[in-house]
């Protein structure tokens, strides 16, 4: 996560982080940690009553595109855990794959230009 935020900030000063809330009890802790590490980067919390990460994220991006349609490309910096063993990737980290697939399909459907950048974080053995 740290590398992803640092990379996003190296691209532009206009960075917004999005957290999809699956467990309302964890949100306050996330906000506290976020404020401590990145007080100058806004954190948007999207509620997800159906435990879907992709739907609320796409809704946020579509709304942002509608509000700020300034002809600029939106860049999504996606932190992604890379497990120590290749086969562990089959069990974990499917969320990033789902987000990337949905973003690629949605971009074509609505015509908004988006760049998707993976920032890997390699887990140790």
Order of alpha helices (4+ residues) and beta strands (2+ residues): alpha-beta-alpha-beta-alpha-beta-alpha-alpha-beta
